[in-house]
Amino acid sequence: MGDQIQRKPESSETQGSQHVRFERQANPRYRLSPPPEVEILQPDKRTPVRVSLRDISRGGCYIETKCELPLETEVTVTLKRNGDRIRAQARVVRVGPPEGLALQFTSMEAEEFRRLETWLSTYLKANWAAANRRKGHRLAMQIKVKVSGYNGEGARFAEDTITTVINPYGCLVSLRTAVKKGQRLVLSSAQTKKAVECYVVHHEVENKESRVGLAFTVPNQPFWPVDFPSTERAPHFPDQK
């Protein structure tokens, strides 16, 4: 097994790493639909226990189970969804309400972490696309923004651009820098003086420029200088793990 690396929330995973270790940090939670099948296995047990997933983030998950485990218990978590599998080491960091356990991921294989990122970005893409289809939730508005992150070669970039469409879940912009679906970037606005993390959920090339759809990792943030209908809000998103 190769060296383990510390994962920082503002940087990409180190290419070539075989294993990822997690620091305690805040991450948006998501309720995937349909939810993955989940099992947990204690080190001193031979048979895994089937549990129900309530929500999941890049840093952990919340499960519902009648299995009583004390704080700091170490477990192996296995999640299965649409033929994909993710296995991670985790520890219990919160117990309750009744029949509930909050688990913090402590390590997982780098390839499986990328699979988790794909699950989350796919979920955000679906919400972003749905918002673009809804009348009143998709506005053709030009707003000066800056997109920053890492390009395909791993070099840091920052590019000024203008939005063409905005919605409660993100925006559509044109970029000269090559990016790919599922990539994490930072979107900042000089007008609102705010910066948010996004996933690339849409990408198409037009006249040597890329039309890129960016979905906020936490939807309905007070980022745009306009208010969208409150019916679009999802109450579980503000929770952090």
trRosetta pair geometry for C-beta under 8 A, 3 or more apart (Angstrom, degrees):
i j d omega theta_ij theta_ji phi_ij phi_ji
1 18 6.1 -162 -161 104 65 136
1 19 6.1 33 -178 -33 109 135
2 16 7.9 -136 176 144 172 79
2 17 6.6 -159 98 -153 134 49
2 18 3.9 122 29 18 113 120
2 19 6.5 -179 67 8 81 94
3 17 7.6 -75 79 -132 76 86
3 19 7.9 -147 107 48 30 105
4 17 8.0 71 -145 -167 30 111
4 19 4.9 -53 -107 95 77 117
4 20 7.6 137 -157 -121 79 9
4 21 4.9 56 169 -25 119 119
4 107 6.9 -48 -139 -125 128 129
5 13 7.8 119 87 -159 141 74
5 14 5.3 -147 -135 25 171 131
5 17 4.9 -58 2 -129 134 147
5 19 7.3 150 17 85 75 67
5 20 6.4 -35 64 -118 90 56
5 21 6.6 179 76 26 37 89
6 21 6.0 -42 -99 77 48 103
6 23 6.1 44 -166 -44 98 110
7 13 6.9 -24 -118 -102 99 79
7 20 5.5 41 -54 -171 122 103
7 21 6.7 -171 -5 78 90 49
7 22 5.7 -22 39 -108 124 53
7 23 6.5 -151 65 7 74 88
8 11 4.5 43 75 25 112 106
8 23 7.6 25 -94 19 45 136
9 25 5.6 -154 -50 154 125 156
9 27 7.7 -158 -115 -85 118 87
10 186 7.8 9 -148 -60 86 132
11 150 8.0 60 -157 -33 65 132
12 149 7.7 83 -49 -179 110 93
12 150 5.1 -78 -12 30 136 147
12 154 7.5 -131 66 -130 141 77
12 184 7.0 172 -93 52 79 104
13 17 6.4 -120 169 42 96 127
13 20 6.6 -52 -131 -97 119 127
13 110 6.1 141 171 -150 142 105
13 113 6.8 137 -89 101 150 133
13 114 7.2 -102 27 -70 156 91
14 17 4.6 82 80 -32 97 122
15 154 6.6 -86 -9 -87 131 134
17 20 6.6 88 123 -72 130 74
17 110 4.9 137 94 -74 86 146
18 109 6.8 -46 168 -144 62 79
18 110 5.9 -130 -159 4 14 115
19 107 6.0 8 176 -174 103 114
19 108 7.6 175 -154 94 66 24
19 109 6.2 -55 -105 -112 59 46
19 110 6.4 -88 -57 -33 10 86
20 107 6.3 164 86 -150 50 63
20 108 5.8 -16 59 62 99 67
20 109 7.3 51 13 142 88 10
20 110 5.2 118 -34 -89 103 66
20 113 4.8 10 29 -35 154 155
21 106 6.7 -18 -149 163 75 61
21 107 4.8 -24 -101 -94 64 94
22 25 7.9 -126 177 22 88 98
22 59 5.8 144 -171 -137 135 75
22 60 7.9 154 138 -53 161 82
22 104 6.9 -160 103 164 133 89
22 105 4.9 87 -2 98 158 87
22 106 5.8 -128 44 -131 99 21
22 107 6.7 -152 1 -70 83 41
24 59 7.7 94 -140 -173 36 135
24 93 7.9 146 -121 -122 113 151
24 104 6.5 -15 -106 -155 81 151
25 59 5.9 -156 64 -92 79 152
26 59 7.8 -166 167 19 7 154
26 240 4.0 -9 -156 179 101 131
26 241 7.0 129 -144 67 48 26
27 57 3.8 135 108 163 115 130
27 58 4.7 -140 -151 46 149 87
27 59 4.2 159 4 6 138 109
27 60 7.5 144 48 25 127 76
27 240 6.6 130 51 -159 31 74
27 241 5.4 -36 55 67 86 80
28 57 6.0 166 84 -123 39 110
28 217 5.2 166 18 145 140 92
28 218 4.6 -165 -92 -78 139 89
28 237 6.2 -5 -159 -164 111 74
28 239 7.8 99 -151 78 52 61
28 240 6.8 -46 -88 -107 38 67
29 55 4.1 48 170 147 117 133
29 56 6.7 136 -153 64 75 19
29 57 4.8 -68 -94 -57 57 104
29 62 7.2 10 -141 2 142 114
29 236 6.3 -86 93 155 109 96
29 237 7.3 -165 64 -126 70 33
29 239 5.0 -25 27 90 127 106
29 240 7.2 -169 -17 -111 94 19
29 241 5.7 84 -67 -9 104 111
30 55 6.2 155 71 -161 27 89
30 56 6.0 -37 61 66 80 72
30 57 6.8 130 8 -87 78 57
30 120 5.8 153 14 -128 155 86
30 123 5.4 103 178 107 144 159
30 124 7.8 -86 -109 -54 142 82
30 237 7.8 25 -94 -106 60 74
31 35 7.3 -52 -174 -83 67 105
31 54 7.0 -48 -111 162 97 53
31 55 5.0 -57 -76 -100 71 86
31 236 5.7 47 -21 87 119 159
32 35 5.3 118 79 -108 88 55
32 36 6.6 32 79 -17 142 81
32 53 7.6 -1 45 114 102 133
32 56 6.5 -11 -9 32 111 119
32 81 7.3 -24 135 -124 148 156
32 119 6.5 -26 -103 169 145 110
32 123 5.6 -99 -109 -87 79 136
33 123 7.9 110 27 -126 71 104
34 81 7.6 178 87 -139 84 100
35 38 7.9 -46 147 -19 106 107
35 52 7.5 60 104 -171 151 72
35 53 4.6 -174 177 72 127 109
35 81 7.8 -102 153 -99 32 119
36 53 5.9 39 59 9 78 157
36 56 7.7 30 23 -34 117 154
36 79 4.2 42 130 -175 149 98
36 80 5.8 149 -171 64 96 34
36 81 3.8 -75 -103 -55 90 110
36 86 7.7 -24 -159 32 166 108
36 119 7.8 -22 -49 -141 124 151
37 50 7.6 -42 -175 -144 92 99
37 79 7.1 149 75 -157 49 50
37 80 4.5 -18 57 59 102 97
37 81 7.1 174 15 -68 69 62
38 50 7.4 117 85 -159 57 55
38 51 5.1 -52 100 71 107 86
38 52 7.0 122 46 -135 116 9
38 53 4.7 119 -20 -50 140 102
38 61 7.5 -155 -121 126 149 154
38 63 6.1 -138 115 -114 151 122
38 77 6.7 -21 -161 -166 99 92
38 78 7.0 152 -152 82 49 54
38 79 5.3 -12 -99 -101 79 74
38 80 7.9 -169 -71 20 37 70
39 48 4.0 44 167 152 122 133
39 49 6.5 152 -158 71 73 37
39 50 5.5 -39 -99 -95 82 51
39 51 6.9 139 -113 16 28 81
39 77 7.5 156 83 -154 49 46
39 78 4.8 -7 58 57 95 103
40 48 6.4 157 75 -160 27 88
40 49 5.4 -23 61 58 81 93
40 51 5.8 21 -1 -3 106 131
40 63 7.1 176 -36 68 130 174
40 65 7.5 -67 23 -56 130 167
40 67 7.4 -159 67 73 125 155
40 75 4.6 3 -172 169 106 139
40 76 6.9 150 -158 75 54 49
40 77 5.5 -19 -102 -99 79 67
40 78 7.7 -174 -80 20 32 72
40 90 7.9 -76 -127 59 107 121
40 103 7.8 -158 -105 -81 132 153
41 45 6.1 -147 -166 79 70 107
41 47 7.8 -155 -121 112 94 23
41 48 4.2 -58 -73 -98 95 84
41 49 7.3 162 -82 12 47 71
41 75 6.3 142 66 -167 39 82
41 76 4.5 -18 59 57 98 102
41 78 7.4 36 -6 -7 108 108
42 45 4.3 73 60 7 93 113
42 69 7.5 -172 -84 -112 121 122
42 73 6.9 -44 -118 174 106 114
42 74 7.7 107 -143 86 66 61
42 75 5.6 -48 -88 -107 56 84
43 74 6.2 26 -25 90 118 106
43 75 7.9 -130 -26 -105 71 40
43 76 7.9 109 -71 -18 63 98
45 48 7.7 127 112 -81 120 33
45 49 7.9 0 129 -28 161 97
48 76 7.9 -81 -106 81 109 99
48 78 6.9 -28 -141 26 158 123
49 65 6.7 78 133 -154 124 139
49 67 5.2 58 154 -56 165 152
51 63 4.4 33 141 177 136 128
51 64 6.6 161 -179 71 90 45
51 65 4.0 -47 -122 -72 107 118
51 67 7.1 -79 -84 22 111 120
51 101 8.0 -53 -155 41 154 116
52 63 6.4 140 74 -164 47 74
52 64 4.4 -22 67 59 106 99
52 65 7.0 173 24 -64 72 67
53 56 6.2 -7 -174 -47 124 107
53 61 6.1 -45 -139 178 100 130
53 62 7.6 104 -162 78 59 54
53 63 5.8 -43 -100 -106 49 76
53 64 7.9 -142 -58 16 6 81
53 79 7.2 53 -68 -120 147 110
54 61 7.9 144 52 173 68 83
54 62 4.7 -47 60 98 111 101
54 63 6.7 177 5 -107 86 21
54 64 5.7 89 -44 -27 107 101
54 100 7.5 -6 -8 -130 146 106
55 61 6.7 -172 97 -151 48 68
55 62 5.2 24 49 38 82 108
55 236 6.3 -165 -88 170 145 132
55 239 7.3 81 93 83 166 138
56 60 7.6 -144 -148 112 58 37
56 61 4.2 -14 -109 -107 76 100
56 62 7.7 -141 -70 23 45 65
56 79 7.7 58 -107 -110 152 159
56 116 7.8 -125 152 -155 126 106
56 119 7.9 -10 97 113 140 134
56 120 7.8 -129 104 -80 101 100
57 60 5.9 13 55 51 97 58
57 61 7.0 -177 22 -79 64 52
57 120 7.9 58 -146 -102 38 138
57 240 8.0 65 -94 -160 164 46
57 241 4.7 173 24 51 145 120
58 113 8.0 57 -157 -161 86 93
58 116 6.7 129 -120 127 61 123
58 117 7.1 36 -109 -87 106 75
58 120 6.8 -45 -63 -26 84 164
59 104 6.3 -24 153 -146 89 78
59 105 5.9 -154 -178 35 38 99
59 241 5.5 -172 77 109 109 97
60 90 6.6 117 -129 -139 87 119
60 93 7.3 -43 -139 21 165 130
60 102 6.7 54 138 174 136 79
60 103 5.1 -172 -166 98 102 60
60 104 4.3 -58 -84 -112 137 40
60 105 5.1 -158 -85 -8 60 75
60 241 4.9 -126 58 150 108 135
61 77 7.0 153 38 -170 128 159
61 79 7.8 143 -47 -71 165 135
61 90 7.8 -48 33 -123 90 160
61 102 7.9 -172 99 -151 35 52
61 103 5.4 -2 59 58 73 104
61 105 7.7 64 -5 -45 83 95
61 241 7.9 77 -68 166 16 176
62 100 6.6 0 -179 -170 99 102
62 101 7.3 171 -154 86 56 43
62 102 5.1 -24 -103 -103 83 69
62 103 7.4 178 -88 19 31 74
62 241 7.4 -148 -42 -85 97 139
63 100 7.2 161 86 -151 44 55
63 101 5.3 -13 61 60 91 91
63 103 6.5 25 1 -7 108 117
64 99 5.5 36 -165 137 80 96
64 100 5.6 -28 -104 -96 66 69
65 99 6.2 -169 72 -169 27 76
65 100 7.9 121 29 -99 62 23
65 101 6.4 -24 38 8 108 115
66 99 5.7 -22 -85 -120 52 103
67 101 7.9 -38 81 -22 89 142
69 73 4.3 -105 175 41 110 160
69 75 7.2 -28 -142 -49 164 129
69 92 5.1 179 113 -55 116 156
69 95 7.3 -160 77 -100 67 113
69 101 6.1 35 50 -112 113 145
70 73 5.5 119 65 -42 64 108
70 92 7.0 146 102 77 33 144
70 95 7.4 -47 -140 -56 31 146
71 92 5.6 -136 -129 106 35 102
71 93 7.0 51 -146 -134 88 22
71 94 7.6 24 -108 -86 97 20
71 95 6.3 -102 -63 -19 79 111
72 91 5.7 -13 -148 -178 39 121
72 92 6.4 -49 10 63 17 83
72 93 7.9 68 -70 -91 48 50
73 91 6.6 157 76 -155 39 68
73 92 4.5 29 44 10 89 120
74 89 6.9 -9 -169 -174 99 97
74 90 7.5 155 -154 85 54 40
74 91 5.3 -33 -96 -97 59 84
74 106 7.7 -39 -131 13 95 150
75 89 7.8 159 86 -157 39 53
75 90 5.6 -25 67 69 84 88
75 91 7.3 145 18 -101 74 32
75 92 7.2 65 -2 -41 114 87
75 103 7.0 -71 56 -127 119 130
76 87 6.6 0 179 -171 100 97
76 88 7.4 164 -157 84 57 37
76 89 6.1 -37 -103 -101 65 58
76 90 7.5 130 -118 22 18 81
77 87 7.0 164 86 -152 53 48
77 88 5.0 -14 60 62 101 86
77 89 7.7 154 17 -112 82 9
77 90 4.9 25 -13 6 121 131
77 103 6.3 122 -62 138 143 159
77 105 7.5 -91 40 -99 135 83
78 85 6.6 -15 -169 -167 92 102
78 86 7.3 160 -154 84 45 51
78 87 5.0 -9 -103 -103 77 83
79 85 7.0 154 82 -156 52 51
79 86 4.5 -6 57 57 102 99
79 87 7.8 -170 23 -74 66 39
79 88 8.0 9 2 9 104 102
80 84 7.1 168 -151 85 52 48
80 85 5.1 -14 -101 -102 78 78
80 86 7.9 -166 -71 24 38 66
81 84 5.6 -20 69 60 71 94
81 119 6.7 73 74 -114 148 127
84 115 5.7 -179 -180 -170 131 129
84 119 7.7 -159 88 -68 147 107
85 112 7.7 -48 110 -123 63 111
86 108 6.9 9 -178 -163 90 146
86 112 4.7 132 -135 -174 73 105
86 115 5.6 -164 -82 91 102 122
86 116 5.5 84 -122 -65 154 93
86 119 7.9 -72 -32 -16 143 142
87 108 6.7 163 94 -137 51 99
87 109 7.4 42 67 9 87 105
87 112 6.2 -79 41 -137 60 165
88 105 4.7 -38 164 -134 143 106
88 106 7.6 142 165 42 93 57
88 107 6.9 174 -160 89 76 39
88 108 3.8 -44 -107 -77 86 117
88 112 7.0 -165 -64 119 83 134
89 105 7.2 98 76 -162 51 63
89 106 4.8 -59 106 63 97 100
89 107 4.7 14 44 53 115 83
89 108 6.9 -168 18 -67 68 63
90 103 4.2 36 157 173 138 113
90 104 6.0 161 -158 78 85 38
90 105 5.1 -50 -95 -100 92 43
90 106 5.9 165 -108 1 29 85
91 103 6.9 154 72 -152 27 71
91 104 5.6 -18 58 57 80 92
91 106 5.8 60 -10 -42 97 124
92 95 6.6 34 170 -65 122 87
92 101 5.5 -61 -128 -166 104 112
92 102 7.2 102 -160 72 60 55
92 103 6.2 -44 -95 -99 48 69
93 102 5.3 -66 68 102 86 101
93 103 6.9 126 12 -131 88 19
93 104 4.6 54 -24 -16 135 113
94 101 7.2 153 85 -161 61 44
94 102 3.7 25 49 34 103 123
95 100 7.4 134 -172 88 41 67
95 101 6.1 -11 -112 -109 60 71
95 102 7.8 -115 -55 22 28 80
96 100 5.7 43 178 63 14 100
97 100 5.3 52 58 21 56 132
102 241 6.8 -165 -164 -129 116 114
104 241 7.4 -173 -98 166 78 104
105 108 6.2 -35 -171 -21 124 113
108 112 4.9 -102 159 85 113 119
108 113 5.3 139 88 -59 113 88
108 116 7.7 68 94 -16 158 136
109 112 4.4 81 65 10 92 106
109 113 7.0 -157 93 -9 45 84
110 113 5.5 -52 -148 33 34 113
110 114 6.6 36 152 -19 65 101
111 114 5.7 -51 -153 34 33 112
111 115 6.7 38 145 -22 63 102
112 115 5.2 -44 -150 31 40 117
112 116 6.7 46 148 -21 64 97
113 116 5.5 -47 -152 32 37 114
113 117 6.6 42 147 -20 64 101
114 117 5.4 -47 -150 34 37 116
114 118 6.6 43 148 -23 64 100
115 118 5.5 -50 -153 31 35 115
115 119 6.8 41 148 -22 64 98
116 119 5.6 -47 -153 29 37 114
116 120 6.6 29 153 -13 66 105
117 120 5.9 -59 -149 40 32 107
117 121 6.1 26 156 -15 68 110
117 182 6.1 92 130 -176 104 104
117 184 7.8 -90 -154 -40 125 108
118 121 5.9 -56 -138 42 29 106
118 122 6.1 34 159 -23 64 108
118 182 5.6 -20 -101 -123 68 135
119 122 6.0 -60 -151 34 24 111
119 123 6.6 25 152 -20 61 106
120 123 5.7 -53 -153 32 33 113
120 124 6.5 28 152 -13 66 105
120 199 7.4 -178 114 -66 90 154
120 217 8.0 18 154 -138 123 87
121 124 5.6 -54 -147 40 36 109
121 125 6.2 45 151 -28 67 103
121 181 7.2 139 143 165 139 78
121 182 4.6 158 65 -119 168 65
121 199 4.2 -166 -121 -176 97 150
121 200 7.7 5 -156 63 133 52
121 201 6.2 -169 178 -92 89 85
121 215 7.5 138 -151 57 68 128
122 125 5.5 -48 -146 30 32 116
122 126 6.7 36 154 -22 62 100
123 126 6.0 -53 -157 29 31 111
123 127 6.9 23 150 -11 63 105
124 127 5.7 -57 -151 40 38 109
124 128 6.0 41 151 -23 70 107
124 169 7.0 164 -171 -175 81 116
124 170 7.9 75 166 -29 109 133
124 199 5.4 111 74 44 147 134
124 201 6.0 -128 104 -77 93 139
124 215 4.0 144 150 126 113 145
124 216 7.6 -152 -155 70 127 44
124 217 7.1 -60 -93 -114 152 40
124 219 7.7 178 -136 -52 90 104
125 128 5.5 -55 -144 37 31 114
125 129 6.2 29 158 -18 66 107
125 199 7.5 -88 -54 105 81 124
125 201 3.6 179 -100 -159 86 118
125 202 7.2 139 -139 -48 101 77
125 213 7.7 89 -130 106 81 130
125 215 6.2 -130 -78 -24 45 153
126 129 6.0 -55 -146 38 27 109
126 130 6.3 28 154 -20 62 108
127 130 5.7 -54 -145 36 31 112
127 131 6.4 33 155 -20 64 105
127 169 5.1 173 122 -112 98 151
127 215 7.0 110 73 -150 96 131
127 219 6.3 -89 136 -66 143 150
128 131 5.9 -56 -152 34 28 111
128 132 6.6 28 151 -19 62 106
128 167 7.1 131 -152 73 63 129
128 169 4.3 -149 -96 114 65 134
128 170 5.3 -14 -120 32 117 120
128 201 5.2 118 43 83 153 156
128 202 7.4 -140 116 -20 135 112
128 213 6.1 124 147 162 141 122
128 215 4.1 -97 -60 -94 135 113
129 132 5.7 -55 -152 34 34 113
129 133 6.7 30 152 -19 65 106
129 201 7.7 -130 -40 140 89 127
129 202 7.8 130 -78 -65 92 122
130 133 5.8 -60 -154 34 34 110
130 134 6.6 32 152 -25 66 108
131 134 5.8 -56 -148 29 35 112
131 137 4.6 -115 -164 139 77 126
131 138 6.5 139 139 -66 71 85
131 167 4.1 133 135 156 122 140
131 168 5.7 -139 -138 43 144 85
131 169 4.7 170 8 9 154 117
131 232 6.8 64 -112 -146 105 134
132 137 7.6 -101 -66 103 18 96
132 138 4.8 80 -140 -96 46 133
132 165 7.0 53 -124 146 102 142
132 167 5.8 -113 -73 -36 61 156
133 138 7.5 106 2 -29 13 139
134 137 4.1 28 85 30 111 124
134 138 6.6 141 66 -14 61 97
134 232 7.9 169 83 -94 159 115
135 138 7.5 -64 -114 34 26 95
136 228 7.7 124 144 -155 78 81
136 229 6.0 39 137 -20 122 125
137 167 5.3 50 150 -148 79 104
137 168 6.1 -55 -158 0 99 102
137 228 5.9 63 -126 -160 70 124
137 229 6.8 -72 -79 29 88 105
137 232 6.0 130 -116 -82 127 144
138 165 6.0 -8 -171 -170 90 114
138 166 7.9 159 -153 79 46 38
138 167 5.0 -23 -98 -83 60 113
139 165 6.9 151 79 -156 43 62
139 166 5.3 -21 64 61 97 85
139 167 7.0 158 17 -79 74 57
139 226 6.7 11 16 73 171 161
140 164 6.7 -29 -146 164 76 63
140 165 5.7 -37 -101 -97 55 73
141 163 6.3 11 91 98 73 117
141 165 7.3 87 29 -130 66 27
141 166 5.2 -41 52 15 113 113
141 224 8.0 86 84 -157 149 122
141 226 7.4 -155 -71 -6 171 141
142 162 5.0 6 -161 171 90 118
142 163 6.2 173 -134 70 34 68
142 164 6.9 8 -90 -102 73 41
143 162 6.8 155 67 -157 31 68
143 163 4.6 9 44 28 85 118
143 166 6.7 30 12 -51 129 138
143 171 7.8 -94 52 -128 116 153
143 189 6.6 -17 153 -129 118 118
143 191 6.4 -89 -162 16 102 146
143 224 7.3 -139 -40 -134 171 83
143 225 7.3 168 -115 15 133 107
144 160 6.9 -6 -168 -170 94 99
144 161 7.9 164 -148 91 53 31
144 162 5.7 -35 -94 -100 52 79
144 189 7.4 119 91 -146 63 71
144 190 6.1 -23 102 35 112 111
144 191 6.8 125 57 -29 88 106
145 160 7.7 164 90 -151 37 56
145 161 6.2 -24 69 70 81 75
145 162 7.1 133 21 -113 78 27
145 163 6.0 59 1 -39 125 95
145 171 7.4 126 -1 76 163 160
145 173 6.7 -94 63 -97 125 143
145 187 5.7 -7 177 -169 131 90
145 188 6.6 150 -165 77 77 42
145 189 5.2 -41 -109 -91 82 72
145 190 8.0 -166 -108 4 35 75
146 158 5.9 7 178 -177 113 95
146 159 7.0 160 -156 80 66 36
146 160 5.3 -35 -100 -96 79 61
146 161 7.5 128 -110 21 31 70
146 187 7.5 152 78 -156 50 44
146 188 4.7 -16 59 62 99 96
146 189 7.8 -172 18 -76 76 28
146 190 7.5 78 -15 -36 107 90
147 158 7.4 169 87 -152 43 49
147 159 5.3 -17 61 61 90 89
147 161 6.1 -3 2 21 110 120
147 173 6.5 172 -43 92 136 156
147 175 6.2 -62 65 -99 151 121
147 177 7.6 -156 98 45 116 128
147 185 5.6 7 -170 162 93 136
147 186 7.3 150 -156 78 46 51
147 187 5.8 -14 -102 -101 71 69
147 212 7.8 76 -130 82 168 145
147 214 7.4 -148 -114 -70 120 151
148 156 7.5 9 -174 -176 95 85
148 157 6.6 -167 -141 97 59 54
148 158 4.0 -6 -101 -105 104 80
148 159 7.4 166 -79 17 55 60
148 185 6.7 151 75 -170 36 86
148 186 4.9 -22 65 62 90 101
148 188 7.2 9 8 4 111 112
149 156 7.6 -149 125 -142 21 59
149 157 6.7 -11 64 56 54 83
149 179 7.4 62 73 -112 134 120
149 183 6.9 115 142 152 154 111
149 184 6.6 176 -131 105 134 58
149 185 3.9 -89 -35 -119 142 73
149 186 6.0 156 -64 11 84 76
150 154 5.6 -10 -180 -148 122 36
150 155 6.6 147 -153 70 74 25
150 156 6.0 -46 -97 -93 69 45
150 157 7.0 121 -127 14 21 85
150 183 7.9 -135 66 -166 80 119
151 154 7.3 -54 69 13 64 17
151 155 5.4 -10 39 59 105 81
151 157 5.0 63 -41 -14 103 133
151 177 5.4 -112 -101 -172 109 108
151 178 6.0 75 -162 62 98 78
151 179 7.2 -96 -128 -79 58 65
152 178 5.0 -25 -15 100 121 117
152 179 7.6 -160 -51 -101 83 28
152 180 6.9 86 -93 -22 97 111
157 177 5.0 143 132 -119 160 152
159 175 6.0 102 91 -141 152 88
159 176 6.4 -169 -141 41 147 89
159 177 5.3 -153 -30 -8 145 120
161 173 4.8 92 116 -179 136 119
161 174 5.8 -166 -159 68 127 66
161 175 6.1 -67 -65 -86 157 63
162 173 7.0 162 82 -137 30 90
162 174 7.5 5 56 33 70 97
163 166 5.4 35 159 -59 150 95
163 171 4.6 -61 -130 -176 122 136
163 172 6.7 100 -161 67 77 52
163 173 5.4 -61 -102 -84 54 86
164 171 7.9 133 45 174 55 92
164 172 5.1 -55 60 96 95 101
164 173 6.8 158 4 -102 83 34
164 174 7.1 69 -27 -26 119 91
164 211 7.8 -39 28 -140 143 103
165 171 6.3 165 91 -158 57 64
165 172 4.2 29 48 30 99 115
166 170 7.7 -134 -147 120 60 33
166 171 4.6 -21 -106 -104 67 97
166 172 7.8 -132 -66 21 38 69
166 224 5.5 127 164 -108 145 140
166 226 7.6 125 96 42 136 121
167 170 6.5 7 61 54 85 51
167 171 7.1 169 21 -84 65 48
167 228 7.2 73 -169 -101 54 151
168 219 5.7 57 135 -180 89 100
168 220 5.0 6 -178 -82 111 68
168 228 4.4 -119 -68 61 106 162
168 232 4.8 132 30 122 165 146
168 233 7.9 -114 -178 -74 149 57
169 215 5.3 -19 154 -140 98 85
169 216 6.0 -146 -172 29 45 92
169 219 4.6 -28 -107 -119 70 112
169 220 7.8 -9 -76 -37 54 61
170 187 7.9 138 -148 -2 84 163
170 198 6.0 105 -126 -136 118 120
170 201 7.4 128 51 25 164 124
170 213 6.7 87 108 174 132 74
170 214 4.6 -157 -175 101 123 63
170 215 4.2 -107 -30 -106 148 34
170 216 5.1 -168 -75 -17 81 71
170 219 7.8 -71 -32 -109 75 80
171 187 7.3 142 35 -151 120 158
171 213 7.6 -170 99 -147 35 54
171 214 5.6 0 56 55 74 99
172 202 7.2 -33 -111 76 94 134
172 211 6.4 7 -177 -180 103 93
172 212 7.1 162 -154 82 56 41
172 213 5.3 -26 -99 -98 78 69
172 214 7.6 176 -87 17 28 74
173 211 7.7 171 89 -152 31 52
173 212 5.6 -23 66 63 78 92
173 214 6.6 8 13 -4 109 117
174 206 8.0 -84 -121 63 108 104
174 209 4.8 20 -174 153 109 131
174 210 6.8 146 -158 76 56 46
174 211 5.8 -32 -97 -96 70 59
174 212 7.3 136 -115 15 19 84
175 179 6.4 17 96 4 155 116
175 209 6.8 151 68 -171 31 85
175 210 4.9 -28 64 65 85 102
175 212 5.1 8 7 -2 119 134
176 208 7.9 12 -127 136 80 85
176 209 6.0 -53 -85 -119 60 83
176 210 7.5 162 -95 18 12 88
177 210 7.9 -76 72 32 45 128
178 210 7.0 122 -114 -32 46 146
179 183 5.2 -134 -174 57 96 150
179 185 6.8 -22 -133 -57 148 134
179 200 5.2 -176 138 -86 122 157
179 203 6.8 -147 88 -107 85 131
179 210 6.8 179 36 106 86 160
179 212 6.2 43 60 -116 129 142
180 183 5.2 103 64 -30 68 119
180 200 6.5 130 96 86 30 148
180 203 6.8 -56 -139 -31 33 170
181 200 5.4 -133 -118 110 34 99
181 201 6.7 61 -143 -131 88 22
181 202 7.5 53 -103 -67 100 11
181 203 5.6 -126 -57 5 84 122
182 199 6.5 -26 -141 -167 28 106
182 200 6.4 -33 29 66 25 88
183 199 7.2 143 74 -156 37 59
183 200 4.6 21 50 15 86 123
184 197 6.2 -7 -169 -173 105 103
184 198 7.1 152 -154 81 56 43
184 199 6.0 -37 -96 -97 61 62
184 200 7.9 -123 -65 -3 18 81
184 217 7.8 19 -131 -63 104 123
185 197 7.6 155 84 -156 35 57
185 198 5.3 -25 68 66 83 95
185 199 7.8 135 22 -111 77 15
185 200 6.4 68 -3 -48 116 92
185 214 6.6 -79 65 -124 120 120
186 195 5.6 13 177 -180 108 110
186 196 7.2 164 -154 83 64 32
186 197 5.8 -40 -100 -100 70 57
186 198 7.1 148 -108 17 18 85
187 195 6.9 166 86 -153 42 61
187 196 5.5 -17 61 61 92 83
187 197 7.9 144 18 -118 78 9
187 198 5.1 44 -12 -14 114 132
187 214 5.8 119 -57 143 137 156
187 216 7.9 -87 40 -91 131 76
187 223 7.7 51 103 -173 114 146
188 194 7.0 -164 -143 101 65 40
188 195 3.9 -20 -96 -100 94 90
188 196 7.8 161 -82 16 50 56
189 192 4.4 37 92 34 128 93
189 193 7.2 -54 90 -11 77 19
189 194 5.8 9 45 54 99 75
189 195 7.7 -174 16 -79 62 50
189 223 6.6 130 3 -180 136 85
190 193 7.1 23 -163 -76 31 54
191 225 6.0 -63 134 -46 129 129
192 222 7.8 -174 -168 135 138 76
192 223 6.1 145 84 -169 162 46
192 224 7.3 -121 -47 -119 149 9
192 225 6.1 -154 -69 -64 104 82
194 221 7.8 -175 152 141 145 119
194 222 7.5 172 -69 99 170 74
194 223 5.4 -138 95 -124 137 72
196 216 5.4 -23 147 -128 139 99
196 217 7.4 -166 168 28 92 85
196 218 7.4 -121 -157 48 115 89
196 221 5.7 149 -104 74 144 161
196 223 5.4 -52 -19 -91 138 141
197 216 7.5 93 80 -156 53 59
197 217 4.7 -2 94 3 101 128
198 214 4.0 19 164 -179 151 103
198 215 6.0 142 -160 68 87 36
198 216 5.7 -53 -101 -94 80 36
198 217 6.6 -144 -100 -26 26 77
199 214 7.2 152 72 -156 37 58
199 215 5.1 -20 58 61 90 96
199 217 6.5 104 -23 -78 92 76
200 203 6.2 31 168 -56 115 112
200 212 6.0 -55 -136 -165 100 108
200 213 7.2 107 -164 74 55 60
200 214 6.4 -36 -98 -100 50 65
201 213 4.9 -68 72 103 82 108
201 214 7.2 129 17 -125 88 15
201 215 4.5 40 -12 -10 137 119
202 211 7.5 -40 125 119 104 84
202 212 6.6 145 85 -165 73 36
202 213 2.8 48 36 18 113 124
203 210 6.0 -18 -156 -171 85 115
203 211 7.4 152 -150 80 35 57
203 212 5.6 7 -103 -111 73 72
203 213 7.3 -113 -49 23 48 79
204 210 7.1 148 77 -156 32 66
204 211 5.0 -13 64 55 86 102
205 208 7.4 8 -175 -109 101 14
205 209 7.3 155 -154 82 63 30
205 210 5.5 -40 -98 -98 64 67
205 211 7.7 -175 -91 14 14 76
206 209 6.2 -32 73 69 68 79
206 210 7.7 115 23 -120 70 21
206 211 5.5 26 15 -21 119 111
215 219 7.7 -34 -177 -80 86 92
216 219 5.3 139 73 -89 115 43
216 220 7.9 -156 75 14 148 35
216 221 5.7 -159 -164 8 155 117
216 223 7.1 -175 -92 0 137 149
218 221 5.6 83 97 -58 96 110
218 237 5.5 134 -153 167 77 109
218 238 7.3 78 -163 -96 123 44
219 232 7.7 -110 149 143 126 102
219 234 6.7 58 67 25 124 111
219 237 5.9 -86 46 -135 83 167
220 228 7.2 -117 -117 59 82 120
220 232 6.4 167 -81 106 116 98
220 233 5.1 89 -121 -109 171 77
220 234 7.3 170 5 23 134 73
220 237 6.9 118 41 75 108 151
224 228 7.7 59 62 -29 136 101
228 232 5.7 -28 127 34 119 143
229 232 5.6 102 82 -11 82 99
230 233 5.5 -25 -171 -3 62 119
233 237 7.9 -125 -172 31 69 123
234 237 4.9 83 84 -19 99 110
235 238 7.3 -48 -172 19 46 101
236 239 5.8 -37 -173 12 59 120
